[in-house]
Amino acid sequence: MKRLICIILLVLMCLSLVACSEEEMNTSTSSEGIVSLYTTTNKNSYLKYVAKIDTTEYEIVDVTISQDGNKFAVTTRLKGKWKEAENTESYNVSVLDGYYIFNTNDVKEYLNFLESFNPEIYEIIGISVIPGNSDYIVSYFEK
């Protein structure tokens, strides 16, 4: 009986250690499923995720790693797809010498913006997604 109790306690301790070391992971998708944002706090999960992306079907739009190297974000998009019902003009975008800067603190707005982004008309210069923060910035220009 004592042996059974010890085994049960050992199993419970192992389970609690696994729960404590559990990673934070999240995937968000745009309204029509064209763009996705994957975030994690585990480097191995990040590497596995990037390695399994089907690059014949998806393009990697952005990869951001936090300065401390503990947070990872990957934005992907279905190749050749965009939401034709609206365009990026319907979003709050700043214009500076022919360059456009989209800035939001809402992940859904960021994803929906990229869903409406037509890469045949515009070219992205850079994206800044700060994992664990709520800052999403896309800099681009018209081709």
C-alpha positions in Angstrom: 0.0 0.0 0.0 2.8 2.4 0.9 4.4 1.6 -2.4 1.2 2.5 -4.3 0.9 5.8 -2.5 4.6 6.6 -3.3 4.0 5.9 -7.0 0.9 8.0 -7.0 2.7 10.9 -5.4 5.6 10.5 -7.8 3.2 10.6 -10.8 1.4 13.7 -9.4 4.8 15.5 -8.9 5.8 14.7 -12.5 2.5 15.9 -13.8 2.8 19.2 -11.8 6.3 19.7 -13.2 5.1 19.2 -16.7 2.2 21.6 -16.2 4.6 24.3 -14.8 6.9 24.1 -17.7 4.1 24.2 -20.3 4.6 26.7 -23.0 2.4 29.5 -24.0 1.2 29.0 -27.6 -1.4 30.8 -29.7 -2.6 30.8 -33.3 -4.9 33.5 -34.6 -6.5 33.6 -38.1 -7.9 36.4 -40.2 -11.6 36.6 -40.9 -11.5 34.5 -44.1 -8.6 32.3 -43.0 -6.1 33.7 -45.5 -3.6 35.0 -42.9 -2.5 33.3 -39.7 -0.3 34.4 -36.8 1.4 31.7 -34.7 3.1 32.8 -31.4 4.9 30.7 -28.8 7.3 31.0 -25.9 9.1 27.7 -26.8 12.0 27.7 -29.2 11.6 24.0 -30.2 7.9 24.5 -30.9 8.7 27.5 -33.0 11.3 25.6 -35.0 9.0 22.6 -35.5 6.2 25.0 -36.7 8.4 26.7 -39.2 9.8 23.4 -40.5 6.3 22.0 -41.2 4.9 25.0 -43.1 3.9 23.8 -46.6 5.7 26.5 -48.7 3.9 25.3 -51.8 0.6 26.5 -50.3 1.7 29.2 -47.8 4.2 32.0 -47.8 5.9 33.2 -44.7 5.1 36.9 -44.4 7.1 37.6 -41.3 9.1 36.0 -38.5 9.8 38.0 -35.4 11.8 36.9 -32.3 11.7 39.1 -29.2 14.9 40.7 -28.1 15.2 38.4 -25.1 14.8 35.4 -27.4 11.9 33.9 -25.4 9.0 34.8 -27.7 8.5 33.9 -31.3 5.9 35.0 -33.9 5.3 33.7 -37.4 2.8 35.3 -39.9 1.8 33.1 -42.8 -0.5 33.7 -45.8 -2.1 31.5 -48.4 -0.2 32.0 -51.6 -1.9 34.2 -54.3 -5.0 34.9 -52.1 -6.3 38.2 -50.8 -9.7 39.5 -49.8 -10.9 41.3 -52.9 -14.0 42.8 -51.3 -12.0 45.6 -49.6 -8.5 46.9 -49.8 -6.0 48.4 -47.4 -7.4 51.9 -47.9 -10.2 51.0 -45.4 -7.6 50.9 -42.6 -6.0 53.7 -40.6 -2.7 54.1 -42.6 -0.2 56.9 -42.3 1.5 58.1 -45.5 5.1 59.4 -45.4 6.8 60.3 -48.7 5.1 57.7 -50.7 5.5 55.0 -48.0 2.5 53.6 -46.1 2.6 52.6 -42.4 -0.2 50.6 -40.9 -0.1 50.4 -37.1 -2.5 48.7 -34.7 -2.6 47.0 -31.3 -5.3 44.5 -32.3 -4.2 41.1 -33.7 -7.4 40.6 -35.6 -7.1 44.0 -37.3 -3.4 43.1 -38.2 -4.5 39.8 -39.7 -7.5 41.3 -41.6 -5.3 44.1 -42.9 -2.8 41.5 -44.4 -5.8 39.5 -45.7 -6.9 42.6 -47.7 -3.3 43.4 -48.7 -2.8 42.8 -52.4 0.8 41.9 -53.1 0.3 42.6 -56.8 -0.3 46.3 -56.0 1.8 46.8 -52.9 5.2 45.6 -51.6 5.9 45.1 -48.0 9.1 46.7 -46.7 8.9 45.4 -43.2 6.6 44.0 -40.6 7.1 44.4 -36.9 5.2 42.0 -34.6 6.3 42.2 -31.0 5.5 38.9 -29.4 3.8 39.3 -26.0 3.1 42.9 -26.8 0.2 44.3 -28.8 2.1 46.3 -31.5 1.6 45.3 -35.1 3.2 47.5 -37.8 3.4 47.0 -41.5 5.4 49.3 -43.7 4.9 49.2 -47.5 4.7 51.1 -50.8 2.8 51.0 -54.0 4.6 49.2 -56.8 
